[in-house]
Amino acid sequence: MPKLIICGRGGCGKSTLITLMAQKIEEQGKKVLIVDSDESNLGLSAMVGIESPEKTLMNYLGGRPILDGKLMEVFLNGGIEQLDLFSETSLDKLPSEFVSWNGNKGFMQIGKIEHNNEGCACPMGVVGNDFLNKLILNQNEWVLIDTEAGVEHFGRGTVEEVDAVIMVVDPSNDAVLLSEKISKLSNDAGKPFGIVLNRVDDETKVILEDAISKKKISIMGAIPYSKTMARENLVGNRLDNNMVEGNVGEILKNLEN
């Protein structure tokens, strides 16, 4: 499962799971690229301990005005599907202008909302989709995509460019309800789907497992609530698997199977 979307409701712990998974993947001697496709997320680079690159992918391509112009041109000439921004590439060929590496762990951002009234985030979705489509992975290489809250990535078609969808479910009824919707959308897209429980204790874990099992959705694993991780995240420090008791390695094993 080399390209994975990590999704869920706002504040459920998508970035946390990506951080822990990326660390474990690197520890296994593999290469992993973290793609921040959330236009409002500002703290992921601190979580993973990698400085943000010089440019977002949008800025690397010339910025919003240029991309908006290209989008309008292809729209008038027959449709967005004709937009071709990238050639086929690989992890070791990505420019350092928009990807920062720390060992075998890389970090990049598709784009951010920078100005009031600049327009919707749709151009960033188009850019991200074309990039992911053209990115060819070798064996033992992974891409983890951190998404915006909710289901926007399904509407944008980003799910078409990945191999599986993983949803983070925290102890909330809203997350349980959303899991059923995302399961259906993943099935419609023909993508394998699974859930990781986050911030659970013994009581909430049993309640969530019961609620999710009734929906016949696969649970890939669980991450217990960690006071240490909550504190370190609050002050903007790098997160680490040693801060939690959950077995992220088991989650990865379940994904590979």
C-alpha positions in Angstrom: 0.0 0.0 0.0 2.5 2.7 -1.0 0.1 5.7 -1.4 -2.3 6.2 1.5 -4.8 8.9 2.3 -5.3 9.6 6.0 -8.6 11.2 6.7 -11.2 11.9 9.3 -13.1 14.7 11.1 -11.3 17.8 12.3 -9.1 17.3 15.3 -9.3 13.5 15.3 -5.5 13.0 15.0 -4.8 12.5 11.3 -1.5 14.4 11.6 -0.6 12.4 14.7 -1.1 9.1 13.0 0.9 10.2 9.9 3.8 11.3 12.2 3.9 8.0 14.0 3.5 5.9 10.9 6.2 7.8 9.1 8.7 7.3 11.9 7.9 3.6 12.0 8.3 3.2 8.2 11.7 4.9 8.4 12.8 2.7 11.3 12.0 -0.3 9.0 14.5 0.9 6.5 12.0 2.3 4.0 11.5 5.7 2.5 8.4 7.8 3.2 7.1 11.1 1.8 4.6 13.0 3.9 2.3 15.2 1.8 0.4 17.9 3.6 -2.7 18.6 1.4 -4.6 20.4 4.2 -4.8 24.1 3.3 -5.2 25.1 6.9 -2.9 22.8 8.8 0.2 24.7 10.1 1.7 22.3 12.6 2.5 19.0 10.7 6.1 19.9 10.0 6.8 20.4 13.7 5.1 17.1 14.6 7.3 15.2 12.2 10.5 17.2 13.0 11.2 18.4 9.5 11.5 22.1 8.6 9.0 23.2 6.0 10.5 23.4 2.5 11.2 26.8 0.8 8.0 26.6 -1.3 4.7 24.8 -1.4 4.0 22.9 -4.6 1.7 25.7 -5.7 4.4 28.3 -5.3 6.9 26.1 -7.1 4.6 26.1 -10.1 4.4 29.9 -10.1 1.7 30.6 -7.5 -2.0 30.9 -7.5 -2.5 33.6 -10.2 -0.5 31.5 -12.8 -2.3 28.3 -11.8 -5.7 30.0 -12.0 -4.8 31.1 -15.5 -3.8 27.6 -16.6 -7.0 26.2 -15.1 -9.2 28.7 -16.9 -7.4 28.0 -20.2 -7.8 24.2 -20.1 -11.4 24.7 -18.9 -12.2 26.8 -21.9 -10.4 24.3 -24.2 -12.2 21.2 -23.1 -11.9 20.4 -19.4 -9.6 20.0 -16.4 -8.7 16.5 -17.3 -6.4 17.9 -20.0 -4.2 19.8 -17.4 -0.7 18.3 -17.4 1.5 20.0 -14.9 4.1 17.2 -14.2 6.1 14.6 -15.9 6.6 11.1 -14.3 9.0 11.4 -11.4 10.2 9.5 -8.3 11.1 10.3 -4.7 14.8 10.7 -5.4 14.2 13.2 -8.2 11.9 15.7 -6.3 13.3 19.2 -6.2 14.5 20.4 -2.8 12.6 23.7 -3.3 9.4 22.0 -2.3 10.5 18.8 -0.5 12.6 18.8 2.7 14.3 15.5 3.8 15.5 14.3 7.1 17.1 10.9 6.5 14.6 8.7 4.6 11.6 10.9 5.7 10.4 13.7 3.5 7.9 16.5 3.9 6.1 18.7 1.4 3.0 21.0 1.2 0.6 21.2 -1.7 -0.5 24.8 -0.9 -2.0 27.0 1.7 -4.7 29.7 1.8 -2.6 32.8 2.1 -4.9 35.7 1.5 -8.5 36.7 2.4 -10.9 36.3 -0.6 -8.3 34.6 -2.7 -10.8 31.9 -3.8 -11.5 28.3 -3.1 -8.9 25.5 -2.6 -9.8 23.7 -5.8 -6.6 24.6 -7.7 -4.6 23.0 -5.0 -6.6 19.8 -5.4 -5.9 19.8 -9.1 -2.2 20.3 -8.5 -2.0 17.7 -5.8 -3.9 15.1 -7.9 -1.6 15.5 -11.0 1.5 15.3 -8.8 0.3 12.1 -7.1 -0.6 10.6 -10.4 2.8 11.2 -11.9 4.8 10.1 -8.7 6.1 6.6 -9.3 7.2 4.7 -6.3 9.8 2.0 -6.0 9.6 -1.0 -3.6 9.8 0.0 0.1 8.6 3.6 -0.6 5.5 5.1 0.9 3.5 8.3 0.5 1.3 9.4 3.4 -1.2 12.1 2.5 -2.7 14.3 5.3 -6.1 15.6 4.2 -8.4 18.4 5.2 -11.2 17.5 7.6 -14.2 15.6 6.2 -14.7 14.3 2.7 -13.5 17.0 0.4 -10.7 14.8 -1.0 -13.4 12.5 -2.4 -15.1 15.3 -4.2 -11.8 16.5 -5.7 -10.9 13.0 -6.9 -7.7 12.8 -4.9 -8.7 9.3 -3.7 -8.4 8.1 -7.3 -4.6 8.6 -7.1 -4.0 6.5 -4.0 -4.0 2.8 -3.0 -6.1 2.9 0.1 -8.0 5.1 2.5 -7.3 5.1 6.3 -9.7 7.0 8.6 -8.8 8.1 12.1 -11.7 7.8 14.5 -11.6 9.5 17.9 -14.0 9.0 20.7 -17.0 11.0 19.3 -20.3 10.1 17.8 -19.6 12.4 14.9 -16.5 10.3 14.0 -18.5 7.1 14.2 -21.2 8.6 11.9 -18.6 9.9 9.5 -16.9 6.5 9.3 -20.0 5.0 7.6 -20.0 7.7 5.0 -16.3 7.5 4.2 -16.5 3.7 4.1 -19.2 4.0 1.4 -17.3 6.7 -0.6 -14.2 4.5 -0.5 -16.2 1.5 -1.7 -17.6 3.6 -4.5 -14.1 4.6 -5.5 -12.9 1.0 -5.4 -10.3 1.7 -2.6 -9.6 -0.5 0.4 -10.7 1.2 3.6 -9.8 0.8 7.2 -10.0 2.6 10.6 -7.5 3.5 13.2 -8.9 4.4 16.6 -7.1 7.3 18.3 -7.0 8.8 21.8 -8.9 5.9 23.3 -8.8 4.5 26.9 -10.1 1.1 27.9 -13.7 2.2 28.1 -13.9 4.3 24.9 -12.0 1.6 22.9 -14.7 -1.0 23.7 -17.5 1.4 22.8 -15.9 2.4 19.5 -15.1 -1.2 18.6 -18.7 -2.2 19.2 -20.0 0.8 17.1 -17.6 0.2 14.2 -18.1 -3.5 14.1 -21.8 -3.0 13.6 -21.0 -1.1 10.5 -18.8 -4.0 9.3 -15.8 -1.8 8.9 -12.2 -3.1 9.5 -10.3 -1.7 12.4 -6.5 -1.7 11.7 -5.4 -0.7 15.2 -5.7 1.7 18.0 -3.6 4.4 19.6 -4.3 5.1 23.3 -4.6 8.6 24.7 -1.1 9.9 25.7 -0.8 12.8 28.1 2.9 13.1 27.1 2.0 13.4 23.4 -0.8 15.9 24.1 1.7 18.1 26.1 4.5 17.9 23.5 2.0 18.6 20.7 0.7 21.6 22.6 4.1 23.2 22.8 5.0 22.4 19.2 7.6 19.7 19.7 8.3 16.6 17.5 6.1 13.6 18.3 7.6 10.2 18.8 6.3 6.6 19.0 7.9 6.3 22.5 5.2 8.7 23.7 2.3 6.1 23.2 1.7 2.5 24.1 0.0 1.7 20.8 1.7 -0.6 18.3 2.0 1.5 15.1 4.1 -1.3 13.6 1.1 -3.6 13.9 -1.1 -1.1 12.0 1.5 -1.0 9.2 1.6 -4.8 9.1 -2.2 -4.9 8.8 -2.0 -2.5 5.9 0.5 -4.5 4.1 -1.6 -7.6 4.5 
